[in-house]
Amino acid sequence: MAAVNVPEVSAEDIEIMAASQPDAGFQSILVGLLFGTVVALLVVVTGGVAYINIKQWLDARQETEDRDKEKAAPAAASSAKSGGKGGAEEVDPNAVVPLKRANRIKKEKGKGFAAADQFTSRR
């Protein structure tokens, strides 16, 4: 194999080449600031999405617990009232129900205009 001759670079040539290059100091600072901003925004957005998901999971868990308590409470109350004979359930008009259930009740009643008392979550 033939040896490759690499030309020698003198100190003067290095100074000339360095002087002919544009100033990279400002560009590197700008790129660094933009990169830092992008990373910070990604962290904020990721944290926001995580917060929303955790909040939604906690709300669903709370609603499930409330639904289970609601199912257990009328059964215990009706058996206590009727002496354990399983009588008819009385509906309390002032009972607070979850908003999803209130919307489902409205949909079951039919479509169209409704009275003002049907717009509340109390049934």
PATIZA-758316 format. One record per residue (C-alpha): x negated, y, z negated; residue in three letters. Coordinates in nm, 2 decimals, padded with zeros to 4 digits. Example, Ala and Ser with C-alpha at 12.3 -4.5 7.8 and 13.67 -1.06 7.14 Angstrom:
(lumgu (-01.23; -00.45; -00.78); ala) (lumgu (-01.37; -00.11; -00.71); ser) 
# end
This chain:
(lumgu (00.00; 00.00; 00.00); met) (lumgu (-00.11; 00.35; 00.07); ala) (lumgu (-00.15; 00.59; -00.21); ala) (lumgu (00.08; 00.90; -00.20); val) (lumgu (-00.10; 01.23; -00.24); asn) (lumgu (00.08; 01.47; -00.47); val) (lumgu (-00.02; 01.83; -00.42); pro) (lumgu (-00.15; 02.01; -00.72); glu) (lumgu (00.06; 02.29; -00.86); val) (lumgu (-00.13; 02.59; -01.00); ser) (lumgu (-00.01; 02.81; -01.28); ala) (lumgu (00.05; 03.10; -01.03); glu) (lumgu (00.28; 02.88; -00.83); asp) (lumgu (00.48; 02.79; -01.15); ile) (lumgu (00.52; 03.15; -01.23); glu) (lumgu (00.64; 03.23; -00.88); ile) (lumgu (00.89; 02.95; -00.88); met) (lumgu (01.02; 03.05; -01.23); ala) (lumgu (01.06; 03.41; -01.12); ala) (lumgu (01.26; 03.31; -00.81); ser) (lumgu (01.51; 03.11; -01.01); gln) (lumgu (01.83; 03.30; -01.12); pro) (lumgu (01.87; 03.37; -01.49); asp) (lumgu (02.03; 03.05; -01.63); ala) (lumgu (02.06; 03.19; -01.98); gly) (lumgu (02.39; 03.36; -01.93); phe) (lumgu (02.53; 03.07; -01.74); gln) (lumgu (02.43; 02.82; -02.01); ser) (lumgu (02.59; 03.04; -02.28); ile) (lumgu (02.91; 03.07; -02.07); leu) (lumgu (02.93; 02.69; -02.01); val) (lumgu (02.87; 02.62; -02.37); gly) (lumgu (03.15; 02.85; -02.48); leu) (lumgu (03.39; 02.71; -02.23); leu) (lumgu (03.30; 02.35; -02.33); phe) (lumgu (03.35; 02.43; -02.70); gly) (lumgu (03.69; 02.60; -02.63); thr) (lumgu (03.80; 02.30; -02.43); val) (lumgu (03.70; 02.06; -02.71); val) (lumgu (03.88; 02.27; -02.97); ala) (lumgu (04.20; 02.28; -02.77); leu) (lumgu (04.19; 01.90; -02.72); leu) (lumgu (04.15; 01.85; -03.09); val) (lumgu (04.45; 02.08; -03.16); val) (lumgu (04.67; 01.91; -02.90); val) (lumgu (04.57; 01.57; -03.02); thr) (lumgu (04.65; 01.66; -03.38); gly) (lumgu (04.98; 01.81; -03.28); gly) (lumgu (05.08; 01.49; -03.10); val) (lumgu (04.97; 01.28; -03.40); ala) (lumgu (05.18; 01.50; -03.63); tyr) (lumgu (05.49; 01.47; -03.42); ile) (lumgu (05.46; 01.09; -03.39); asn) (lumgu (05.41; 01.05; -03.77); ile) (lumgu (05.70; 01.28; -03.84); lys) (lumgu (05.92; 01.09; -03.60); gln) (lumgu (05.82; 00.76; -03.76); trp) (lumgu (05.89; 00.89; -04.11); leu) (lumgu (06.23; 01.03; -04.00); asp) (lumgu (06.33; 00.70; -03.84); ala) (lumgu (06.22; 00.51; -04.16); arg) (lumgu (06.42; 00.75; -04.38); gln) (lumgu (06.73; 00.71; -04.16); glu) (lumgu (06.70; 00.33; -04.17); thr) (lumgu (06.68; 00.35; -04.55); glu) (lumgu (06.98; 00.58; -04.57); asp) (lumgu (07.18; 00.36; -04.34); arg) (lumgu (07.10; 00.05; -04.55); asp) (lumgu (07.20; 00.24; -04.87); lys) (lumgu (07.52; 00.36; -04.70); glu) (lumgu (07.61; 00.00; -04.61); lys) (lumgu (07.53; -00.12; -04.96); ala) (lumgu (07.71; 00.16; -05.15); ala) (lumgu (08.06; 00.12; -05.00); pro) (lumgu (08.05; -00.26; -05.05); ala) (lumgu (07.96; -00.22; -05.41); ala) (lumgu (08.21; 00.06; -05.47); ala) (lumgu (08.50; -00.12; -05.30); ser) (lumgu (08.42; -00.44; -05.50); ser) (lumgu (08.41; -00.24; -05.82); ala) (lumgu (08.74; -00.05; -05.74); lys) (lumgu (08.94; -00.36; -05.64); ser) (lumgu (08.79; -00.58; -05.90); gly) (lumgu (08.58; -00.78; -05.65); gly) (lumgu (08.87; -00.86; -05.42); lys) (lumgu (08.74; -00.67; -05.12); gly) (lumgu (09.02; -00.42; -05.07); gly) (lumgu (09.05; -00.16; -04.79); ala) (lumgu (08.77; 00.10; -04.77); glu) (lumgu (08.87; 00.46; -04.85); glu) (lumgu (08.71; 00.73; -04.63); val) (lumgu (08.58; 01.03; -04.81); asp) (lumgu (08.64; 01.34; -04.58); pro) (lumgu (08.36; 01.53; -04.76); asn) (lumgu (08.10; 01.26; -04.72); ala) (lumgu (07.78; 01.37; -04.55); val) (lumgu (07.68; 01.14; -04.26); val) (lumgu (07.36; 01.15; -04.05); pro) (lumgu (07.38; 01.38; -03.75); leu) (lumgu (07.34; 01.10; -03.50); lys) (lumgu (07.64; 00.92; -03.65); arg) (lumgu (07.84; 01.24; -03.65); ala) (lumgu (07.77; 01.28; -03.27); asn) (lumgu (07.86; 00.91; -03.22); arg) (lumgu (08.19; 00.97; -03.40); ile) (lumgu (08.26; 01.28; -03.18); lys) (lumgu (08.19; 01.07; -02.86); lys) (lumgu (08.42; 00.80; -02.98); glu) (lumgu (08.71; 01.04; -03.03); lys) (lumgu (08.70; 01.15; -02.67); gly) (lumgu (08.56; 01.42; -02.45); lys) (lumgu (08.68; 01.78; -02.41); gly) (lumgu (08.73; 02.07; -02.65); phe) (lumgu (08.75; 02.00; -03.02); ala) (lumgu (08.86; 02.20; -03.33); ala) (lumgu (08.60; 02.39; -03.53); ala) (lumgu (08.61; 02.13; -03.81); asp) (lumgu (08.48; 01.86; -03.57); gln) (lumgu (08.16; 02.04; -03.51); phe) (lumgu (08.02; 01.98; -03.86); thr) (lumgu (07.83; 01.67; -03.98); ser) (lumgu (08.07; 01.62; -04.27); arg) (lumgu (08.34; 01.35; -04.22); arg) 
# end
